[in-house]
Amino acid sequence: MIETVLPYLGVLGIPIAAAAMLACIPNYRISAQINTVACLITLIGAASFLIVKPDASTLLFIDDLNIVFIVVNAFVGFTTSVFSASYIGHEIESGRLKQTHIRFYHAMFQAMMFGMNLALIANNIGLMWVAVELATLTTVVMVGLYRTHEALEAAWKYFILGSVGIALALFGTTLVYVAALPVLGEGLPTMAWTNLIVHVARFEPALLNLAFVFLLLGYGTKVGLVPVHGWLPDAHAEGPTPISAVLSGLLLNVALYAVLRFKMLMAGNAGAVAPGPLMIGMGLASLTFGAFMLYRRRDIKRLFAYSSIEHMGIITFAFGIGGPLANFAGLLHMTMHSLTKSAIFYAVGHIAQIKGTQKIDEIRGLTQSHPLLGWGLVFGVLAIAGLPPMGIFMSEFLIVTSTMARDPWLAIPLVAGLLVGFGALLLRLNTIAFGEPLGSNAPCEASYLPLYCHLAIVLAAGIYLPSALVHWFQAIALLLG
């Protein structure tokens, strides 16, 4: 047992040990450094899976699919910890947060990383559910970190809707276990992915069909899909900006990963309904709703929260279309969105600190008053809007191309939603980044490395994808069916 768990200590043991340590350290400078170092070691542990895949156990396993998610998870977690150090330092100096809050914040940050990593490498569907719930609860308490009325209301709303979603996911998970019982018998092996995927063809299709509906709605709540998205804009607007970056860049992906695993089970049973149409429907609804809601936002963090709903809809739509090209495009878009959206929140966090507000109408001329932050935001928004040569342009082009080949009629609402969102983002960007500077023009001691590191990767991916990465994503696309 110890031999099978040992390879996973880098991504599981380090975060949980760091959480326990950080809960006892009152000095925020030391705790910020420990938080960053712990995330770096976790990233190294995740990257090691690219070289050596540990053997699967009843509880944990690694394959090509979850390696993508866990490497992205660890990388964005590390860069967010670097950004968080300068961001939280400013919050301490301004009096918005106290030392006791920071000790709690850093401990919860590592507990959240542990929960997300565990969900991604769990070989047991029950353990994955528990891990997703743990990651959700840690983000709930961090959303309410400022202890204002609005922050506590947002955290409570997130908790209620998240609890409903996770309850639906639990019922769906139970139904999958019930479907597997006649074939695999009782016990932990019956809940292991590696066993379920081998024997799923013999499961009762009706139970799988009902299970997937609950699972899609349940985990779809965490993904931020319409109509179960209501918690996401409030959580982004009221919580600390590093948590906004983690929510959009990581936690939504973890829930999407769970949906993809169950989609693979459905595809392995000839009698089960195709999961694609359900995912296409929720994906298009999220894309269209998110795109139109961008025009009405007056808060800069809410603006990009609705952008996350839009892009998670695009990704869900791509995986719903299925096939080698659409699955490849969905994986690429998921990766590019995680990097780009977290970079945008890095910029937005410091911008809100400089201006003392999140209201879009009170933010003007950033490229003149704070060029590094302003132009970083400009490039981030152009990337998330899908302009070439950024990586998101490539993934969106592939999604539209595959849709045209598989079902041309679906390409109409897809392209329309993309254009509506594109117009809204450029409209907001014009007022925020250009013109005469408005509001506070105080200097900013920001950490620009995470912001521009992400943008450089997204730009490089739009220009050239290494052949090794292409072959890897192609293999995963075939695995997804």
N, C-alpha and C positions, 0 to 999 in steps of 0.2 A: 504493500500500500504506500509506504514512504517513497519507494522508488518511482511510483507512478505520479505522485504529487510533487516531488522535488523540482521537476522542470518548470512548474507553474509558479514557483515561489516569487520570481521576479515581478510578475504582474498581479499577484494576489498577496503574497506575504509582505512585500515592501509597503504597499498602500495601507494595509491594516496596521502594521507596526508603526508607520509614520503617523497615522491618525491617533494612536494611543500616546505617542510621544508629544505630538503637537498640542494635545489637550492639556498638557502639564506645563507648557512653556508660555510665560506671560509676555515676553518681549517680542513685539511684532516683527522687528527686523530679523531676529534670529529665526523665528518661526517661518517667515517668508522664505528665507534661504533654505531651511530644511524642507519646506514644501516643494521648492524648485528642484532640489537635489533628489528628493524621493521620486518626483515625476520623471526626472532624467534617467534614474536607474530603472524605473518601470518601462520607459521607452526602450532602453537597451534590452531588457528582458523580452519585450514584445518583438523587437527586431531579431532576436535570436531564433524565433520561430521560422524566420525566412531561411535560416540555414539548416536547422535541425527540427523536425517535427516529433514531439514526444509521443509515445504510445498512448492510445486511448484507454481510459478507465471507465468504470460505471458512471462516474460523476463528471469527469473532465475529458475534453478531447480537442484536437486541433485539426482543421482541414483547410483547404485553399480559401474557402469562403470566409471563415471567421478570422483568418489571418489578416485579410484586408481591413476588416472592421477594427480589429484590435490594434493594428499598427497606426491607423488613422486616429483611433481613440487616444492612444498613448502620446502620439506626436502633438495633437491639438491640446491635450491635457498639459503637456510640458510647456508649450508656448504660452498657454493661458496662465500658467503659474508664473512665468516670467513677467507677463503683462500685469498680472494681479499684484505683484510686489510693488510696482510704482503706483498703481491705481489705489491700492489699499493704504499706502503711505500717505497719499494726498487726503484720503477720507479721514485718517487719524488726525492729521494736522488741521483740517478744517473743522474737526469736532463732530462730524456726522457719525463716527464710530468710536467706540472705546476699546481699550486693550482687551477687556474680557470678551467683547464681541469677536475680536480677531482670533483669539485663541480657539473659540468655538468654530469660527469660519474655516480656519485652516484644517482643523480636525475633520470637519464635515466634508471639506474638499477631497481629502484623501479617502474618506469613507465612501464618497460618491464614486471616486475612481475605482475603488475595490468592487463596488456593486456593479458598475458597468462592465468591468473586465470579467467578473464572474459570470455575468449573464451571457457574455460573448463566447466563453469557452466551456460553458456548462453542457455536459452530455445528457443531462437529466432535465426533462421538460418542467418538472416541479421545481427543481433548483433554479432553473432559469427564471421562472416566475417570481420566486423569492428574491433573486438578485435584482430584477427589474423594480420590484417593490422597494427594496432597500435604496436603490439609486434615486427613486422617486421621492421617498421620504426625506433623504438628505437634501435634495434640491428644494423641497417644500420649505424646510426650516431656514435655508439660506435665502430664499426669496423674501422671507419676512425679517431679514437681518436688521433693517433700519428701524424696526419697531414703530413705524408711523402707521396711522390708520389705514392709509392706502396700501402699504406693504403687507400689513396683516390681513387685510381683506383679500388681496391678491393671493397670498399664501393659503388662506382658507379656501378660496375658490379652487385653487390648484389641487388642494388636498381632497376636496369633495369630488370633483370631476375625475381626478386621478384614481380615487378609491372606487368609483363606479366602473371606470375602465378596467382596473386591475381585477375587480370582482367578475366582470364579464370574461376576462382572459382566464381566470381561474376555472370558471365553469367550462369554458372551451377546452382547457387542458384536461380537466376531469373526464370530459366526453371522449377525448383521444385515448386516455387510459382505459376507459370502459370498452372502447372499440378494440383495443389491443388485447384485453384480458383473455378472450376465448382462444387466441392464437398463441400468446406468449406466456400466459399464466400470471400469477401474482408476483409482486416483488419489485425491487428497484430496476432489474434489467428490463422490465416492461416499459419503463419510462425513459430509457436511453435512446437518444437519436439514432445511434449506430444500429440498434436492433429494430427500431420502428421503421426506418427507411428500407431495411431489407425485407421485412414481412408485411409492409403496408398494403400490398396487393390483395392480401387475404382478409383485410379488415372490412367491417360492415360499412358500406358506402353512405348509408343514411346518417349514421352517427358522425362520420367524418364531415359530411355536408353541414350538419347542424353545428358541429364544433368549429368549423372554419368561420361561420358567420359571427359567432361570439368572439372568436380570437381576433378577427379583423376589426371588429368594433372595439374590443378591449384594448389590444395593443395599438390600434389606430388612434385611440385617445392620446396615447403617449407620442405617436408620430405627429399629431397635430392635424389630422385629416378632418375635413368638413363631413358631418355636422358635429363632431365631438372635439372641436378645437378651442372651445371658449376660454380655457385657462391660459392659453399660450400668450396672447398679447399683454394681459395684465402681469403675468409673471416676468416677462421681459421688461416691462416699463418700470416696475416697482423694485425689482431685485437688484443686487450689485451687478455691474456690467460684466465682470468675469463669468458670472453664472449665466448671463444671457448668451455669452459666447459658447459656453459648454452646452447649454440647452439646445441651441440651434446647430452647433457643430458636432455634438456627440450623442446626447440622450435620445434625440429623435432617431438617430441611426440605430441605436441599440434596439428600440422598439420595432423599427423597420426590419432589422435582422430577424427578430422573432417571427414576424409575419412571413418572411421569405422561407424560413425553415418549415413552417406549417404548409406553405404553398408547395414546397417540394414533396411533402407527404401526400397532399391532394393529387399532385401530378402522377404519383406512383400507383394510384388506385384507379383502374379503368372505369369503375362504376361511379366514382365520385364526380360531382359537377366540376367544371373548369373554374378555377378561382380567378382567372383573368378578367372576365367581365365585371365582377364585383370590384376588383382593384382599379380597373379602368374607370368605372363610374365614380368611385370616391376620389380618384386622382384628378379627373377632369373637374369635378365639383370644387375641389380644393384649389386647383389652378385658377379657375374662373373667379371664384369668390375672393381669393387672396389678391388677384390682380386688380379687381375693381375696388377693393377696400383700400388699396394703396393711395387712391386719390383723395380719400377723406381723412387721412391721418394728420394730426397736428403735433404729435409727439414723435421725436426722431427714433426712439427705441421701439415704439409700437409700429412705426413704418416698416422697420426691418423684421419685426416679428411676423407681420402679415406677408412679407416677402418669403420668410421661412415656410409658412403655410403653402404659399404658391409653389415653391420649389420641391417641397416634400410631395406635393400633388404630382408634379412632373415626374419625379422619381418613381412613385407608386404606379403612375400610368405606364411608364416604360416597362417595369417588371410585370405589369398586367398584360401588356402586349406580348411579351415573351419572345422567345426565339433568340438565336445567338447574337444578332446585332442589337436588338432592343435591350437584352440583358447586359451586354457589354456597355451600351450607352448609359444604362441605369447605374451601373457600378461607377463609371467614370463621373457621371453627374453627381452622384452621392459624395464621392471624394472631393471633387472640385467645389461643391457647395459647402462642405464642412470647412475647407480651407478659406474660401472666400468670405463666407458669412462671419466666421470667427474673426477674420482680419477686419471686417467692417466694424464689428462691435469693439475691437481694440481701439479703433479710431474714434468711434462714437463715445466710448467711455471717457476718454480724455477731453473730447470736445465739450461734453456736458459739464465736466469739472471746470474747464476754462470759462465757459459762458455762464455757469451757474444755473443753467436751465436745460430742459429737454424739449422745449417748445420750438418747433421749426421756424415759426414767425420771428423768433428772437435770435436766430442764428443766421448770420450773413457774412459773406466775404472771407471765408476761411482760407482760401488760397492766398490771400493777401496778408491776413493777420497772423496765420500760423501755416506757412507753406507746406511743411513736412506732413502735418496732420491733414491739412486740406487736400493736398494732392493725393495722399494715401487714400482718403475717402473717395475722391474722384475715381481713381483707378479701381478701387474695390466695387463701387457702384457700376462702373462700366463693365466690369467682369461679371457681376451678378446679373446684369441686364442682358448678358449674352452677346456682347460685341466682340468681333474678332480683334486680335488673334488669341484671346483668352480661352482657357480650357473649357469653360462652360459653353462657349459658342460651338466648340467641337461636339460636346455631348448632346446639346440641343439639336444640332444639325443631324446627328446620327439618329436621335429619337424621331425627328420629323421624317427622315428618310425611311426608317423601318416602318413607321406608321403608314406612309404612302404605299409602301410595298404590300403590307398586310391588310390594311383597311383604309382606303383613301378618304372615306367619309369622316373618319375619326380625326383626320389631319386638320379638318376645318376648325372645329372648336379648339384643338390644340394650338394651332398657329394663332388663332384669334386671341386666346388667353395670353400667349407669349407676347404678342404685340401690345395688348392693353397694359400688361405689367411693365413692358419696356418704356412705354410712353409716360407712365406714372413716375417711374424712378428717375427718368431724365428731367421731368418737370420739377421734382423736388430737389434734385441735385443742382439745378441751375440757380435756385434761390438760396440754397445753403452754402454752396462753394464759391459763388461769384458775386460780383457787385461790391458796393461799399461796405466795409466791415461794420457790424452792428453788435452791440453788447460788450461784455468784458473782453479785453484783449490781454489779459494777464499771461505771463510766460508759463509754459508747461514743461514740467520735468517728466516727460513721457518716455517709455521704452519703445523705440521705433523698430527694434529688431524683429519682434514677432510679426508686426504688421507687414513689413516689407519682405520678410522671409516667405510668408504665405503668398503674397502677391507675386513674388518671383517664381514660385513653384507653379502657380496657376498660369502665369504667362508662358513659362517653359513648356508646360503640358499642352498648351494650345499651339505651340510651334512644332514641338517634336515629342513623341512618346517613345521611350526606349522599347526596343523589340521584346526584351524580357518581360516588361510590364504588359505589353500588348498580349503576348502569349499567355501570361498568367491570367489576365482578365478574360481572355477567350476561353480558357479552361474552366473558369468559374461560371461563365455564361452558359456553357454546355451543361455544367453540373446543375444549374438552376432549371434547365429544361425549357 
